[in-house]
Amino acid sequence: MPDTLTLSPLCPGVIRTHLANVVDVLNGVDADAIEDVVDILRKARDNGSLIYIAGNGGSASTASHWVNDLGKATKRCNRPNLKVMCLSDNTAWFSALANDEGYERSFAGQLENFASSGDVLICISASGNSPNLLRAAELAAARGVTTVALVGFDGGALKNLADVAIWISTDRGTYEIVEDVHSVICHAITQRLAAD
């Protein structure tokens, strides 16, 4: 990763600043935590365990995109396929749980049907404080599910609930930077698993 970002002089200041901030944050990412997540996903793949990924808003889009990448891009001869699902994708089930049981149950209610020891839950959240992700992490812990968190800002409560947290330390409210860096990390992990 370059130490400085070189952009055309025609590039507006807002764009230049955003891209420079993303590069700066990427340079501070904990590579060891990323490698820990690769190991967790590799183990889940090899054991045939289920992997659940969840997020809200922009992080729901990241979760859905990552499920696509993990499910398709990591297929290799002589390797088991990753069994991965996005808990943000089933709009009917998600909204039924939110409407009937409360928004904080929208992920945990789905996990109750599937989660068992050896599975993996990945929660993606800029704030790390979304109640539905916290309830899902609590259910996962009770079921022996390994929890991974991709968080930003100060890490929130989710940072301490997870078995492994990739924390993007940023100012509160810098959603775009956190979401961009989370996407880069997801792609890097996918490429690493595809190469194994």
Secondary structure, DSSP 4 states (H G I P E B T S, - for coil): --SS----TTS-HHHHHHHHHHHHHHHT--HHHHHHHHHHHHHHHHHT-EEEEEESTHHHHHHHHHHHHHHHTT--TTSPPPEEEETTS-HHHHHHHHHHH-GGGTTHHHHHHH--TT-EEEEEESSS--HHHHHHHHHHHHHT-EEEEEE-TT-HHHHHHSSEEEE----TT-HHHHHHHHHHHHHHHHHHHHH-
